[in-house]
């Protein structure tokens, strides 16, 4: 099995492709509540192949299914926090984030 990465706007071109074994809807800094939130036509994929939905992808599938998608009081995307065990406090991470080039 191999995988390919395609923009969300191209999902429909794979809707009836018999070689597609599954799809992954990834995360995004966007929210489904935004006025021009990214969207795509998943007809032909939903119910035919397994779909792994992460973060924004999960919001999109939930909204489409009529489930409530609520805003969080805490932002989950952006600058990381770190916990100081000694002081028992949270603070903005000051170093380089692991995995950043």
TASUL-V980561 format. One record per residue. PHI is phi in whole degrees, 0 to 359 (NA if undefined). PSI is psi as a letter, one per 40 degrees, with the letter a starting at -180 (999 if undefined). Layout:
BEGIN
phi=PHI psi=PSI
phi=PHI psi=PSI
END
This chain:
BEGIN
phi=NA psi=i
phi=230 psi=i
phi=229 psi=i
phi=225 psi=i
phi=253 psi=h
phi=226 psi=i
phi=296 psi=i
phi=304 psi=d
phi=289 psi=e
phi=259 psi=e
phi=305 psi=d
phi=297 psi=d
phi=292 psi=e
phi=255 psi=e
phi=305 psi=d
phi=248 psi=e
phi=285 psi=h
phi=290 psi=e
phi=276 psi=e
phi=282 psi=h
phi=260 psi=e
phi=178 psi=i
phi=218 psi=i
phi=238 psi=h
phi=258 psi=h
phi=271 psi=a
phi=279 psi=i
phi=196 psi=i
phi=286 psi=e
phi=279 psi=i
phi=232 psi=i
phi=294 psi=e
phi=278 psi=e
phi=290 psi=i
phi=302 psi=d
phi=246 psi=f
phi=297 psi=i
phi=302 psi=i
phi=212 psi=i
phi=207 psi=i
phi=273 psi=h
phi=256 psi=e
phi=303 psi=h
phi=93 psi=e
phi=255 psi=d
phi=296 psi=h
phi=88 psi=e
phi=256 psi=d
phi=229 psi=i
phi=296 psi=i
phi=233 psi=h
phi=263 psi=h
phi=247 psi=h
phi=245 psi=h
phi=54 psi=b
phi=301 psi=d
phi=302 psi=d
phi=292 psi=d
phi=300 psi=d
phi=297 psi=d
phi=294 psi=d
phi=297 psi=d
phi=299 psi=d
phi=297 psi=d
phi=277 psi=e
phi=87 psi=e
phi=280 psi=i
phi=289 psi=h
phi=240 psi=h
phi=260 psi=i
phi=288 psi=i
phi=273 psi=i
phi=281 psi=e
phi=242 psi=h
phi=288 psi=h
phi=258 psi=e
phi=240 psi=h
phi=135 psi=a
phi=300 psi=h
phi=281 psi=i
phi=256 psi=i
phi=231 psi=i
phi=260 psi=h
phi=267 psi=h
phi=296 psi=d
phi=298 psi=d
phi=270 psi=e
phi=56 psi=f
phi=225 psi=i
phi=259 psi=i
phi=211 psi=i
phi=295 psi=h
phi=296 psi=h
phi=259 psi=e
phi=269 psi=a
phi=282 psi=h
phi=289 psi=h
phi=306 psi=h
phi=93 psi=e
phi=273 psi=h
phi=320 psi=999
END
